[in-house]
Amino acid sequence: MDKKSTYFDNAATTPVDKEVVKAMLPYFNQIYGNPGSMHSEGLKGKQALDSSRETISKILNCEPEEIIFTGSGTESINMAIKGIAHHQNKKLGKGNHIITQKTEHPAVLETCEFLEKEGYEVTYLDVDRYGLISLDELEKAIKSETILVSIMYANNEIGTIQPIKEISEICKKNKVLFHTDACQASEYLNLDVKNLGVDLMSLNASKVYGPKGIGLLFLRKGVTLTPLIHGGGQERRLRSGTENIPLIVGFAKALEIASKDKGLECERLTKLSNKLIDGILKTIPKAFLNGHPTKRLPNNVNISILDIEGEAALLYLDKEGICASTGSACTSKTLDPSHVILALGLPYEAAHGSMRFTLGKNTTKEGIEKLINLFPKIVKRLRDLSPVNLKAEDFKEYLSEDNKKISGVNK
């Protein structure tokens, strides 16, 4: 069995690229000096740190000093939102209002909920059935107390891509800072911060074939925040702690590889994703695609399948050597239905049957065909055991005209 061709959980994490491993290895035990030390070994570490920052700055089209390395994407998001909130409100007295959306990653939502307990006001924008926010509703939500808008670039569960440039224009017009969680976007979408117009952007390495445990925050020059971690003053005194040179080197290499391979890989994965979507919807009645049909990541396939439990389907798939998920790996320890799927307007029954298949570099046509052949049998087995039998007609509004025909609604 080829395990590589049956891993469909790249949105949770990606395998580390061989070139990335090769780039990292010397910095574990050969070039090991603390980059803050003034001797020759320390200077070697400092050179690697500066070189990595320079490499990433060219990819993001920013200044090297605008990149702050963190321990993860989650830390980067916390640094951005809490850091801006505490600086703008407590130090500058400019306001206490933040705007985000209901389908954000838990790193954003829970950070905002934490700030609400401190007295901040948060507006959670609704999304349409495809997962897109309304630009008009965003602009209406901005008021004189608004200090930050945080909207995800591409959704980790359903792959929907938000109109980041248009959002940034609205924020600039209203003199409000704009942060985006771009962790899922880094492998496939444009990361030019000047083109996007963002003030802050969070990335992590594990979504781009780099190592786990390393992230970064792009912080536009002139934007000031209060640090989360205090100590030795590393990373412009915004993220104290000895820099993790091996992982930083790996992150830079991973982004460099992604920037070169982006076009061809997006085209390849789009074809494979379309093959998977067509294969599932044609062979499994009462199934439909979640997220926007075209404004979506090329590797993301999220399907709701009525009358089954997604967790049970995962166990059957895993037994066959196929790795997938029901949503974000960060919330996989709870059996609650996906907040993203519910925000699309779907009822709990459909949310419980949602499945996420995220493709990657190791995905092959053979792996897609294996999943298409096995999955209908698993769904049938689960439906035979299930006491639930929902009417497909009740879900017509979530289906395109083409999907209605091929997913059993009109049968």
Backbone torsions as a table, in degrees:
resi	resn	phi	psi	omega
1	MET	NA	131.4	179.7
2	ASP	-90.3	96.8	-177.7
3	LYS	-61.2	-33.1	-177.7
4	LYS	-61.4	-37.9	-175.7
5	SER	-79.3	-5.9	-176.7
6	THR	-118.8	18.8	175.6
7	TYR	-96.0	110.9	-178.2
8	PHE	-119.9	44.2	-179.7
9	ASP	-133.8	40.2	-177.3
10	ASN	-70.2	-17.2	175.4
11	ALA	-73.2	-23.4	176.6
12	ALA	-78.2	-49.2	172.5
13	THR	-167.0	155.9	178.1
14	THR	-111.7	153.2	173.4
15	PRO	-67.2	148.8	-179.1
16	VAL	-75.3	127.9	179.9
17	ASP	-61.3	142.7	-178.4
18	LYS	-59.6	-37.3	178.1
19	GLU	-66.5	-33.0	178.1
20	VAL	-68.2	-44.5	177.3
21	VAL	-58.8	-45.8	-180.0
22	LYS	-59.4	-41.8	-179.3
23	ALA	-67.2	-34.0	-176.5
24	MET	-77.3	-35.3	-168.0
25	LEU	-50.1	-45.7	-177.2
26	PRO	-61.7	-22.5	-173.6
27	TYR	-88.9	2.9	174.4
28	PHE	-86.9	-39.9	-176.2
29	ASN	-141.6	-2.9	177.7
30	GLN	-103.1	-50.5	176.5
31	ILE	-109.1	89.3	-167.0
32	TYR	-117.5	2.8	-175.7
33	GLY	-65.4	149.6	175.1
34	ASN	-69.7	124.2	-176.4
35	PRO	-63.2	-11.0	177.2
36	GLY	-90.2	-5.7	-179.8
37	SER	-83.9	149.2	-174.2
38	MET	-95.3	6.7	177.4
39	HIS	-91.8	178.1	-173.3
40	SER	-61.8	-39.0	179.8
41	GLU	-66.9	-40.1	177.2
42	GLY	-64.7	-38.2	-179.5
43	LEU	-66.1	-31.5	175.9
44	LYS	-64.1	-41.7	176.7
45	GLY	-64.7	-40.0	179.1
46	LYS	-64.0	-39.0	178.2
47	GLN	-63.1	-41.2	178.4
48	ALA	-65.2	-40.3	178.6
49	LEU	-63.2	-48.3	-178.9
50	ASP	-65.0	-39.8	-179.9
51	SER	-64.8	-41.8	179.0
52	SER	-64.6	-42.1	179.9
53	ARG	-64.1	-38.2	178.3
54	GLU	-65.5	-44.0	178.6
55	THR	-58.8	-47.5	-177.8
56	ILE	-67.9	-37.6	-178.9
57	SER	-62.0	-35.4	178.0
58	LYS	-67.4	-37.2	179.3
59	ILE	-68.8	-39.4	-178.7
60	LEU	-86.4	-8.8	-177.1
61	ASN	58.9	54.3	179.0
62	CYS	-141.0	178.6	176.1
63	GLU	-81.7	145.6	179.9
64	PRO	-54.5	-38.5	-177.6
65	GLU	-72.2	-6.1	176.8
66	GLU	-86.7	1.2	179.9
67	ILE	-105.4	123.4	178.1
68	ILE	-114.7	118.5	179.5
69	PHE	-80.4	138.8	-178.9
70	THR	-129.0	-179.5	-179.1
71	GLY	-87.6	-7.3	-178.8
72	SER	-177.4	171.4	172.9
73	GLY	-65.9	-37.7	179.3
74	THR	-61.5	-43.5	177.9
75	GLU	-64.2	-40.4	178.4
76	SER	-59.6	-43.7	179.4
77	ILE	-64.6	-45.1	177.8
78	ASN	-60.7	-43.4	179.5
79	MET	-60.3	-43.7	-177.7
80	ALA	-65.5	-53.7	-172.5
81	ILE	-73.1	-50.8	179.1
82	LYS	-66.8	-40.2	-178.0
83	GLY	-62.0	-43.8	178.0
84	ILE	-68.7	-44.9	-178.5
85	ALA	-57.9	-49.5	-176.9
86	HIS	-68.2	-36.2	179.9
87	HIS	-73.0	-48.8	-176.1
88	GLN	-65.8	-42.5	-174.1
89	ASN	-83.9	-53.0	-172.9
90	LYS	-79.5	-37.5	-175.9
91	LYS	-91.4	-36.2	-176.5
92	LEU	-105.9	-15.6	179.6
93	GLY	63.4	33.0	-173.4
94	LYS	-88.6	-16.6	-178.2
95	GLY	153.0	173.8	-177.2
96	ASN	-140.4	25.2	-175.6
97	HIS	-110.3	131.3	-179.9
98	ILE	-124.3	143.5	177.3
99	ILE	-118.9	132.2	173.3
100	THR	-142.6	-164.5	179.7
101	GLN	-128.5	161.5	-173.9
102	LYS	-72.5	-15.8	-176.4
103	THR	-101.8	16.1	179.4
104	GLU	-66.8	163.2	172.9
105	HIS	-64.3	150.0	178.1
106	PRO	-53.6	-27.3	178.8
107	ALA	-60.7	-34.0	176.9
108	VAL	-82.0	-49.1	-175.0
109	LEU	-62.0	-45.0	-178.0
110	GLU	-72.6	-30.7	174.2
111	THR	-64.9	-42.5	178.2
112	CYS	-65.7	-40.5	177.8
113	GLU	-63.4	-36.9	176.0
114	PHE	-62.0	-44.3	-179.3
115	LEU	-67.8	-31.9	176.1
116	GLU	-60.1	-36.8	178.2
117	LYS	-67.3	-22.5	177.3
118	GLU	-87.5	-0.8	178.1
119	GLY	106.0	1.9	177.2
120	TYR	-77.8	153.4	176.0
121	GLU	-104.6	132.0	-179.2
122	VAL	-124.8	130.9	172.7
123	THR	-102.0	124.8	179.3
124	TYR	-105.2	105.3	-177.0
125	LEU	-69.4	141.3	172.0
126	ASP	-72.9	161.2	172.9
127	VAL	-122.5	160.4	176.0
128	ASP	-81.1	-174.9	-174.5
129	ARG	-68.5	-10.2	176.4
130	TYR	-98.9	-5.0	178.5
131	GLY	95.0	10.5	-179.8
132	LEU	-94.8	140.8	173.3
133	ILE	-79.6	162.6	173.6
134	SER	-93.3	124.0	178.5
135	LEU	-64.5	-33.8	177.5
136	ASP	-65.1	-43.4	179.3
137	GLU	-65.6	-36.0	176.6
138	LEU	-60.7	-49.4	-177.7
139	GLU	-64.5	-36.8	178.5
140	LYS	-66.1	-29.4	-177.0
141	ALA	-76.0	-20.7	-178.3
142	ILE	-73.7	134.1	178.0
143	LYS	-137.9	-179.6	-174.1
144	SER	-62.4	-26.5	-179.4
145	GLU	-86.0	-4.3	-176.3
146	THR	-71.4	127.0	-178.6
147	ILE	-113.6	-19.0	-175.6
148	LEU	-157.1	139.7	167.7
149	VAL	-115.2	130.3	177.8
150	SER	-127.1	108.2	-178.7
151	ILE	-128.1	128.4	-179.1
152	MET	-63.7	138.7	179.3
153	TYR	-66.6	-55.3	179.1
154	ALA	-138.0	132.9	-173.8
155	ASN	-71.6	136.9	-176.9
156	ASN	-73.3	-21.4	-178.2
157	GLU	-98.3	-44.6	-174.4
158	ILE	-112.2	-4.9	173.6
159	GLY	78.2	0.6	-178.2
160	THR	-62.9	134.0	-178.7
161	ILE	-101.1	124.2	179.6
162	GLN	-83.7	153.6	179.5
163	PRO	-77.6	77.6	-171.4
164	ILE	-60.8	-43.0	-179.2
165	LYS	-61.1	-43.5	179.9
166	GLU	-66.2	-38.4	177.7
167	ILE	-63.6	-43.2	-179.2
168	SER	-63.8	-35.7	178.8
169	GLU	-65.0	-40.3	177.0
170	ILE	-63.5	-43.1	-179.6
171	CYS	-64.2	-44.1	179.7
172	LYS	-63.0	-42.3	179.7
173	LYS	-60.1	-33.6	-178.1
174	ASN	-100.2	8.9	177.2
175	LYS	54.9	47.6	177.9
176	VAL	-120.5	138.2	178.5
177	LEU	-70.2	148.4	-177.5
178	PHE	-127.9	122.8	176.0
179	HIS	-114.3	142.0	173.9
180	THR	-131.6	136.6	171.2
181	ASP	-84.5	108.2	-176.4
182	ALA	-109.3	21.0	-175.2
183	CYS	-58.1	-44.7	-178.6
184	GLN	-76.6	-20.3	-175.3
185	ALA	-82.5	-19.6	-166.0
186	SER	-60.7	-30.5	-178.1
187	GLU	-80.5	-22.4	-167.6
188	TYR	-125.7	-22.9	-171.3
189	LEU	-114.3	167.0	178.6
190	ASN	-63.8	127.8	-179.5
191	LEU	-110.9	14.7	-179.8
192	ASP	-69.9	106.0	-173.2
193	VAL	-67.9	-27.8	177.2
194	LYS	-71.5	-42.1	177.8
195	ASN	-65.3	-40.9	-179.8
196	LEU	-73.7	-31.0	178.8
197	GLY	81.5	19.4	-177.3
198	VAL	-82.9	155.2	176.0
199	ASP	-95.9	-32.0	178.6
200	LEU	-141.1	141.2	179.3
201	MET	-144.2	131.5	-179.7
202	SER	-103.0	135.4	177.2
203	LEU	-135.9	156.7	168.8
204	ASN	-138.9	161.2	-171.5
205	ALA	-84.0	-27.6	-172.2
206	SER	-71.3	-9.7	176.6
207	LYS	-96.6	1.3	-174.1
208	VAL	-132.5	31.5	177.2
209	TYR	67.0	29.2	173.6
210	GLY	-109.9	-176.5	-177.6
211	PRO	-75.4	156.7	172.1
212	LYS	-76.7	157.3	174.4
213	GLY	87.2	19.1	177.3
214	ILE	-145.5	133.0	177.4
215	GLY	-141.7	-176.6	175.6
216	LEU	-151.9	158.2	171.6
217	LEU	-122.1	121.4	167.4
218	PHE	-79.8	124.2	-179.7
219	LEU	-124.9	106.6	-176.9
220	ARG	-57.3	137.6	179.9
221	LYS	-55.3	131.4	-178.6
222	GLY	100.6	-17.2	176.8
223	VAL	-90.5	129.0	-176.1
224	THR	-116.6	140.4	176.5
225	LEU	-137.0	162.7	176.0
226	THR	-87.9	127.8	-177.8
227	PRO	-68.3	151.0	174.1
228	LEU	-82.4	-37.8	-172.8
229	ILE	-117.0	128.1	179.5
230	HIS	-112.4	152.2	179.4
231	GLY	165.4	-116.6	-173.1
232	GLY	-78.1	-7.2	174.4
233	GLY	86.7	16.5	177.6
234	GLN	-66.4	165.9	177.9
235	GLU	52.8	57.9	177.3
236	ARG	58.5	31.5	-179.0
237	ARG	63.0	19.5	-178.6
238	LEU	-106.0	-15.7	180.0
239	ARG	-151.1	80.8	-176.4
240	SER	-68.0	151.7	-177.6
241	GLY	128.5	142.9	-179.6
242	THR	-58.9	129.1	-178.1
243	GLU	-64.6	139.9	-179.9
244	ASN	-87.2	86.9	-171.4
245	ILE	-60.9	-45.0	179.8
246	PRO	-56.8	-44.0	-177.9
247	LEU	-72.1	-34.9	176.8
248	ILE	-64.8	-43.4	176.6
249	VAL	-60.6	-42.4	178.8
250	GLY	-64.8	-39.7	178.9
251	PHE	-62.3	-46.5	179.8
252	ALA	-60.6	-42.7	179.9
253	LYS	-65.2	-41.2	-179.1
254	ALA	-63.7	-43.3	178.1
255	LEU	-66.5	-35.9	178.5
256	GLU	-63.4	-44.5	178.5
257	ILE	-63.7	-44.5	-178.5
258	ALA	-61.9	-39.2	-177.8
259	SER	-66.3	-27.5	179.5
260	LYS	-83.0	-34.7	-172.6
261	ASP	-94.6	-3.4	-166.6
262	LYS	-54.9	-51.5	-174.2
263	GLY	-60.9	-53.6	-177.6
264	LEU	-65.4	-40.2	-178.5
265	GLU	-68.0	-38.3	177.0
266	CYS	-61.4	-42.3	179.5
267	GLU	-64.7	-43.3	-179.5
268	ARG	-64.1	-46.3	-176.7
269	LEU	-71.1	-30.9	176.6
270	THR	-62.5	-42.4	178.3
271	LYS	-63.6	-43.3	-179.6
272	LEU	-68.2	-39.7	178.5
273	SER	-63.5	-43.8	178.7
274	ASN	-62.6	-37.6	177.6
275	LYS	-63.2	-41.8	-179.4
276	LEU	-68.3	-45.0	179.3
277	ILE	-59.7	-49.1	179.7
278	ASP	-60.5	-43.1	-178.0
279	GLY	-63.0	-41.0	-179.9
280	ILE	-71.8	-47.5	-175.6
281	LEU	-68.0	-27.5	179.5
282	LYS	-80.5	-23.6	-173.9
283	THR	-108.6	-12.3	-178.8
284	ILE	-121.8	109.6	176.1
285	PRO	-63.6	156.7	177.6
286	LYS	56.7	46.9	175.9
287	ALA	-132.1	144.1	179.7
288	PHE	-150.3	154.9	-177.3
289	LEU	-78.8	136.9	173.3
290	ASN	-101.6	148.2	-178.4
291	GLY	93.9	175.2	-178.1
292	HIS	-72.4	137.5	-177.3
293	PRO	-65.5	-27.3	-178.5
294	THR	-124.3	-36.0	179.9
295	LYS	-84.6	68.1	-174.8
296	ARG	-143.9	159.3	176.5
297	LEU	-62.5	143.8	-176.0
298	PRO	-68.4	-15.3	-175.6
299	ASN	-106.2	1.3	-171.2
300	ASN	-103.2	127.2	175.0
301	VAL	-131.2	110.0	178.5
302	ASN	-118.8	119.8	-174.0
303	ILE	-122.3	134.4	169.7
304	SER	-97.2	129.8	-179.1
305	ILE	-122.3	115.3	-176.5
306	LEU	-70.4	152.1	173.7
307	ASP	73.5	16.5	174.5
308	ILE	-135.6	163.0	170.7
309	GLU	-99.5	126.0	-178.4
310	GLY	-58.7	-38.1	-178.4
311	GLU	-63.2	-38.8	178.6
312	ALA	-65.6	-41.2	178.0
313	ALA	-61.6	-38.5	178.3
314	LEU	-59.3	-42.6	-179.3
315	LEU	-63.6	-41.9	178.0
316	TYR	-65.7	-41.9	178.8
317	LEU	-64.2	-42.4	-179.2
318	ASP	-62.3	-36.2	177.7
319	LYS	-61.9	-28.3	179.0
320	GLU	-92.1	5.4	178.4
321	GLY	84.4	19.7	180.0
322	ILE	-111.5	122.3	-179.2
323	CYS	-101.8	123.0	177.3
324	ALA	-142.3	-164.6	178.8
325	SER	-153.4	170.7	174.7
326	THR	-102.6	-3.2	-179.1
327	GLY	167.9	-145.1	-178.0
328	SER	-69.5	134.1	176.4
329	ALA	-63.4	-24.3	-179.2
330	CYS	-70.7	-16.5	179.7
331	THR	-120.2	16.3	-173.5
332	SER	-72.0	-13.1	-178.3
333	LYS	-83.4	-4.7	176.6
334	THR	-108.9	148.6	177.7
335	LEU	-94.1	6.6	176.9
336	ASP	-65.3	145.1	178.4
337	PRO	-65.8	155.4	-177.5
338	SER	-59.2	127.3	176.7
339	HIS	-65.8	-26.1	179.0
340	VAL	-69.2	-48.2	-179.3
341	ILE	-64.4	-40.5	178.3
342	LEU	-63.9	-35.9	-179.7
343	ALA	-66.1	-22.1	176.7
344	LEU	-73.6	-9.8	-179.6
345	GLY	101.2	2.1	-179.6
346	LEU	-78.0	145.9	177.7
347	PRO	-73.5	168.2	-177.8
348	TYR	-55.8	-37.9	-176.6
349	GLU	-60.6	-38.8	179.7
350	ALA	-76.1	-36.3	179.7
351	ALA	-64.9	-37.3	179.4
352	HIS	-67.0	-22.7	-179.9
353	GLY	-101.2	17.6	-179.7
354	SER	-84.1	140.1	-179.1
355	MET	-128.6	138.6	178.4
356	ARG	-115.1	122.8	174.0
357	PHE	-115.8	115.2	-180.0
358	THR	-117.2	120.2	-173.7
359	LEU	-83.8	168.3	179.8
360	GLY	-158.6	-166.3	-176.8
361	LYS	-58.1	-32.6	-176.7
362	ASN	-89.9	0.3	179.3
363	THR	-74.5	133.5	180.0
364	THR	-122.3	165.4	175.6
365	LYS	-60.0	-37.7	180.0
366	GLU	-64.9	-38.8	178.4
367	GLY	-65.4	-39.9	177.2
368	ILE	-62.7	-44.9	-179.3
369	GLU	-65.2	-35.9	177.1
370	LYS	-61.6	-45.4	179.9
371	LEU	-64.9	-43.9	-179.7
372	ILE	-61.5	-36.2	-179.7
373	ASN	-73.6	-37.9	-175.1
374	LEU	-84.4	-37.4	-168.4
375	PHE	-62.9	-43.9	178.8
376	PRO	-57.9	-36.0	179.1
377	LYS	-66.8	-39.4	178.8
378	ILE	-66.2	-43.4	179.5
379	VAL	-62.3	-43.4	179.2
380	LYS	-61.0	-43.2	179.5
381	ARG	-60.8	-43.6	-179.6
382	LEU	-69.5	-38.2	179.2
383	ARG	-68.0	-33.6	177.3
384	ASP	-63.3	-27.7	-179.2
385	LEU	-92.6	-14.1	-171.7
386	SER	-86.0	138.5	174.6
387	PRO	-80.6	-7.9	-177.0
388	VAL	-89.7	137.0	176.1
389	ASN	-145.7	81.5	-176.7
390	LEU	-74.3	151.5	178.6
391	LYS	-85.6	125.7	-179.5
392	ALA	-61.0	-31.6	-178.3
393	GLU	-60.6	-25.5	-179.2
394	ASP	-72.7	-7.9	-175.5
395	PHE	-119.3	17.9	-177.4
396	LYS	-57.3	-36.3	-175.0
397	GLU	-65.9	-17.2	-179.4
398	TYR	-93.8	-0.1	-175.8
399	LEU	-112.7	142.1	170.9
400	SER	-74.4	167.8	179.3
401	GLU	-59.3	-39.1	179.4
402	ASP	-67.0	-42.6	-179.3
403	ASN	-65.1	-33.7	178.5
404	LYS	-58.3	-40.5	-176.6
405	LYS	-71.2	-36.6	-172.4
406	ILE	-98.4	-1.6	-177.6
407	SER	-115.0	14.9	169.4
408	GLY	96.0	-0.6	-176.9
409	VAL	-65.1	-38.4	-175.8
410	ASN	-96.5	10.4	-179.0
411	LYS	-89.3	NA	NA
